[in-house]
Amino acid sequence: MKKHLFVVLFLMATSVVSNAQNLNFVNINSTQNIPRFEIKNNQTTLYHMVGGRPVLMQTWNQVPQFFNDEDRINRYRMTVTREDKLSRRTYEVFYSFSRDAQAYDGYIKTTIRYKDSRPSKVFDDYFVQRAPAN
């Protein structure tokens, strides 16, 4: 009996962990350049608006990691840097889960540091979880 109880508890714990890492967020401001991002199958996918349509922009083989559990809110974060000939882009991806409201929200801070004389740019995007399609 104890063995069965352990198996049931283990399956419940893994289902909660896997649910926390299969998320789809949409931007609360529809005019921003980053309309959505997804966390799925241990990958984070970022979309960009091109011609009024969301297009895949970046995919990283990592997901935000848990870092804080204050106020009954689980917080996750990840920082990724991409560098090319023109600039260095840093994406700080955060999301949190409020246990009281049973809701997720997300935030991405994009910092672009140009290698020439142009000033740096910082963009803040706020997201809410999109309900899964049935």
N, C-alpha and C positions, 0 to 999 in steps of 0.2 A: 504494500500500500504506500509506503514511504517513497519507494522508487517511482511509482506512478505520479505521486504528488510532485516530486522533483522534476519529472519530465514535463508535466503540465506547466509548472512555474517557469521552467527554462524556455518553453515554447512561447509563453506569454511575454517574457522579457525580450526575446529576440524579435517578436512581432512589433513591440513598441520601438525598439532600436531601429528596425528597418523602416518603419513608418516615419520616423523622424528624419530619415535621409532620403525620402522620395517626395520632394516638395516642388511646387510650381508657384512662383511669385509673379505678380503683375504690378507695374508701376502705377502709383495713385495719380500721377500727372501724365495724361496721355500725350502731351507734347514733348516729352523728354526723348533723348536719343536711345536710352536703354529701356525698351518696353517691358522686358521680363527677364527672369533668370530661373534656372531649374537646378535642382539638386537631385540626382537620380543615378543609381547604380555606381556609387563612389566616384561620380563625376559632377563637376559644376559647369553648367552651360550658360553662356551670356549671349543675349540677342541684341541686335542694333537695328535701328530704323533706317531703311534704305528705300527711297521712293514711296514712303508711306506704308511699307510692309516690313514686318520683323524678319530679319535675316540672321542666321547663325554667325556670331562674331568670334567667340572664344570658347574653347572647351579645355578644362583643366582636369587632370586625373587625380584630383583631391577634393575634399569637401570641408566646409567649416567644422572646426573642432570645438567641443564643449569647453568653456572656460569659466563660467560663473553661474551660480545658482541662488542668488540673493532674491528676496522679495517674492518667492514662489515663481520666478521667471528663469527659465533655462536660456542661457545665452551662448551663441556659437559664433566663431569668427575665423577668417582666413585672409591672408594677404598674399597677393600674387603680383609679380613684377614682370613686365615685358619690355624689352628694349629693341629699338630699331635704329636706323640711321638718323632719323629726325628727332626722336624723343624717347623718354623713358616713362612708361605708364605703370602706375601702381594702382591696383584694385584692392580695396579693403571691403570684404564681403562680411556682413553681419546678419544674423537673423536670431530671433528670440521666440520662445514659446511661453505664453502666459498660462499657467496651470489653472488660474481662477477663471479666466475668460475662455480657455480652451481654444486659443487662436494664435496664429503665427503672424509675425511681421518681419520685414527685411529692410536692409539699408546697404547701399553701395556707395562708397566714396572713391571717386576716380581722380587721381592726381596725375597731370601731364606736365613733365618737366622737359622743355625743349632744349636741344643742344646748341641752338643758336641764340641770338639775343632776345628772342620773344619771351615774354613773361610766362611763368607757370600758370596753369589753370587747374581749378578744383571744381568738381561736379558732385553734388549730393543728390542721390535718388532714393526715394522711399517706396516700399513695396508692401503689398498685402498678399496673403496666400489666396490663390485661385482654387476654387472647389474642383475636385477631380471630375472629369467627364465620365458619365455612365454609359 
